[in-house]
Amino acid sequence: MQNLLLLLLSLTFTVVLAVIGYFLRTVHIEVKSFIKELTAYTSHLKQLIVGIQTQIDKGIEADIVEIKADIKTLYRSTARLTENQPNPKSNG
């Protein structure tokens, strides 16, 4: 009777260990797959961020060039206006 109980106990323990091992193996495969997908997704996001930063930098550079051109135009028009206005000191 004791031998049968010992046999059933060891068989139950072996089955429990096998189920836990199978579960851990399955979870490990799923986690490994998930980490691989997450790494690929993160890499893709980094590439998108670099692209967005490049577009922002290009936009800022274009805005700077446009603002410089506007300032030059304003300086020219201001210089023309001051040239066309009579000098108040010469009237007096």
Secondary structure, 3 states (H helix, E strand, C coil): CHHHHHHHHHHHHHHHHHHHHHHHHHHHHHHHHHHHHHHHHHHHHHHHHHHHHHHHHHHHHHHHHHHHHHHHHHHHHHHHHHHHCCCHHHHC
